[in-house]
Amino acid sequence: MADPIDLTTDVQAYALGTLAEWIKGYTVPEEGPQQKYTLRAVGEDDRSIDVQVETCDPFPSDPKVFRIWLEVEAL
């Protein structure tokens, strides 16, 4: 049987990779401005990603960078 710590690390890396792949793109809101999401970096420890967010229209904004942390816990 796999070590629970190693399995948790594997699940966390998989989830973070999936999030990093899917977060890139544009929002399509029913109301309000459209926003563009750009992946800036994946943490070396597979626990965080940095995402740049900017409003596209009707008035472009300065990009802001956010760090998203992911924590996985075995139940």
Phi and psi restraints in degrees (value plus and minus 20) as a CYANA .aco file:
   2 ALA   PHI     -89.2   -49.2
   2 ALA   PSI     126.5   166.5
   3 ASP   PHI     -85.1   -45.1
   3 ASP   PSI     108.7   148.7
   4 PRO   PHI     -78.1   -38.1
   4 PRO   PSI     -53.0   -13.0
   5 ILE   PHI     -87.1   -47.1
   5 ILE   PSI     -64.5   -24.5
   6 ASP   PHI     -84.6   -44.6
   6 ASP   PSI     -60.4   -20.4
   7 LEU   PHI     -85.4   -45.4
   7 LEU   PSI     -61.0   -21.0
   8 THR   PHI     -80.9   -40.9
   8 THR   PSI     -62.5   -22.5
   9 THR   PHI     -82.8   -42.8
   9 THR   PSI     -62.2   -22.2
  10 ASP   PHI     -82.7   -42.7
  10 ASP   PSI     -65.1   -25.1
  11 VAL   PHI     -83.9   -43.9
  11 VAL   PSI     -61.7   -21.7
  12 GLN   PHI     -83.5   -43.5
  12 GLN   PSI     -64.9   -24.9
  13 ALA   PHI     -83.6   -43.6
  13 ALA   PSI     -61.0   -21.0
  14 TYR   PHI     -84.4   -44.4
  14 TYR   PSI     -66.2   -26.2
  15 ALA   PHI     -83.8   -43.8
  15 ALA   PSI     -62.0   -22.0
  16 LEU   PHI     -86.3   -46.3
  16 LEU   PSI     -61.1   -21.1
  17 GLY   PHI     -81.9   -41.9
  17 GLY   PSI     -60.1   -20.1
  18 THR   PHI     -85.3   -45.3
  18 THR   PSI     -65.2   -25.2
  19 LEU   PHI     -80.7   -40.7
  19 LEU   PSI     -64.2   -24.2
  20 ALA   PHI     -82.2   -42.2
  20 ALA   PSI     -57.0   -17.0
  21 GLU   PHI     -91.9   -51.9
  21 GLU   PSI     -59.7   -19.7
  22 TRP   PHI    -106.5   -66.5
  22 TRP   PSI     -36.8     3.2
  23 ILE   PHI     -97.1   -57.1
  23 ILE   PSI     -40.2    -0.2
  24 LYS   PHI     -90.0   -50.0
  24 LYS   PSI     114.4   154.4
  25 GLY   PHI     119.6   159.6
  25 GLY   PSI    -178.1  -138.1
  26 TYR   PHI    -141.3  -101.3
  26 TYR   PSI     128.1   168.1
  27 THR   PHI    -104.3   -64.3
  27 THR   PSI     136.2   176.2
  28 VAL   PHI    -148.9  -108.9
  28 VAL   PSI      56.2    96.2
  29 PRO   PHI     -94.7   -54.7
  29 PRO   PSI     130.0   170.0
  30 GLU   PHI     -91.2   -51.2
  30 GLU   PSI     -54.1   -14.1
  31 GLU   PHI    -154.8  -114.8
  31 GLU   PSI     131.3   171.3
  32 GLY   PHI      69.8   109.8
  32 GLY   PSI     156.3   196.3
  33 PRO   PHI     -97.0   -57.0
  33 PRO   PSI     134.6   174.6
  34 GLN   PHI     -97.4   -57.4
  34 GLN   PSI     124.1   164.1
  35 GLN   PHI    -143.5  -103.5
  35 GLN   PSI     126.7   166.7
  36 LYS   PHI    -128.5   -88.5
  36 LYS   PSI     111.0   151.0
  37 TYR   PHI    -131.1   -91.1
  37 TYR   PSI     107.6   147.6
  38 THR   PHI    -147.7  -107.7
  38 THR   PSI     108.1   148.1
  39 LEU   PHI     -92.1   -52.1
  39 LEU   PSI     104.3   144.3
  40 ARG   PHI    -117.6   -77.6
  40 ARG   PSI     -61.2   -21.2
  41 ALA   PHI    -183.3  -143.3
  41 ALA   PSI     132.4   172.4
  42 VAL   PHI    -131.5   -91.5
  42 VAL   PSI     110.3   150.3
  43 GLY   PHI     -80.9   -40.9
  43 GLY   PSI     123.1   163.1
  44 GLU   PHI     -83.5   -43.5
  44 GLU   PSI     -42.5    -2.5
  45 ASP   PHI    -111.4   -71.4
  45 ASP   PSI     -13.4    26.6
  46 ASP   PHI      37.0    77.0
  46 ASP   PSI      15.5    55.5
  47 ARG   PHI    -140.9  -100.9
  47 ARG   PSI     -29.0    11.0
  48 SER   PHI    -171.1  -131.1
  48 SER   PSI     137.3   177.3
  49 ILE   PHI    -152.3  -112.3
  49 ILE   PSI     131.1   171.1
  50 ASP   PHI    -126.3   -86.3
  50 ASP   PSI     110.1   150.1
  51 VAL   PHI    -145.5  -105.5
  51 VAL   PSI     113.1   153.1
  52 GLN   PHI    -117.3   -77.3
  52 GLN   PSI     112.3   152.3
  53 VAL   PHI    -143.8  -103.8
  53 VAL   PSI     112.6   152.6
  54 GLU   PHI    -162.9  -122.9
  54 GLU   PSI     122.6   162.6
  55 THR   PHI     -98.8   -58.8
  55 THR   PSI     113.2   153.2
  56 CYS   PHI    -115.9   -75.9
  56 CYS   PSI     -67.3   -27.3
  57 ASP   PHI    -168.7  -128.7
  57 ASP   PSI     135.0   175.0
  58 PRO   PHI    -101.2   -61.2
  58 PRO   PSI     -35.4     4.6
  59 PHE   PHI    -147.3  -107.3
  59 PHE   PSI      88.9   128.9
  60 PRO   PHI     -77.4   -37.4
  60 PRO   PSI     126.3   166.3
  61 SER   PHI    -135.7   -95.7
  61 SER   PSI     145.7   185.7
  62 ASP   PHI     -88.8   -48.8
  62 ASP   PSI     119.2   159.2
  63 PRO   PHI     -86.9   -46.9
  63 PRO   PSI     124.4   164.4
  64 LYS   PHI    -141.3  -101.3
  64 LYS   PSI     124.1   164.1
  65 VAL   PHI    -129.4   -89.4
  65 VAL   PSI     113.8   153.8
  66 PHE   PHI    -142.8  -102.8
  66 PHE   PSI     126.5   166.5
  67 ARG   PHI    -125.8   -85.8
  67 ARG   PSI     106.8   146.8
  68 ILE   PHI    -127.6   -87.6
  68 ILE   PSI     102.7   142.7
  69 TRP   PHI    -119.6   -79.6
  69 TRP   PSI     121.6   161.6
  70 LEU   PHI    -141.8  -101.8
  70 LEU   PSI     111.1   151.1
  71 GLU   PHI    -146.8  -106.8
  71 GLU   PSI     110.5   150.5
  72 VAL   PHI    -134.7   -94.7
  72 VAL   PSI     115.9   155.9
  73 GLU   PHI    -150.8  -110.8
  73 GLU   PSI     109.6   149.6
  74 ALA   PHI     -91.8   -51.8
  74 ALA   PSI     115.2   155.2
